[in-house]
Amino acid sequence: MEYKNTKAPTSTITYDKNKIEAPTDNIYEAITIIAKRADQISSDLKNELIEKLEEFATYTDSLDEVFENKEQIEVSKYYEKLPKSTAIAVQEWLDGKIYHRNPEETQK
């Protein structure tokens, strides 16, 4: 998923409760779906960051090599500036990009 090009805000904003609950008609169900998606996004971003940082990893135990790697710092700063996973998940929810279904309703 392309989280870097998202339109999600990087700071805290207030959302319209009616817009969030509209697809499910239940605010708690909507928040649960958004939370699960935020967990997925967070996990994806963490794995991606770990992969990028491992490219710069050194596996020697020399005291001379305990310097700060500028590339690692730049990669870390880039990921810190991205919107939080919850903001991305809410934006996806409001844009209708999250597929959800209630198994109880499909069995009836």
Buried (B, 14 or more C-beta within 10 A) or exposed (E): EEBEEBEBBEEEEEEEEEEBBEBBEEEEBBBEBBEEBBEBBBEEBEEBBEEBBEEEEEEEEEEEEEEEBEEBEEBBEEBEEBBBBBBBBBBBBBEEEBEBEEEEEEEE
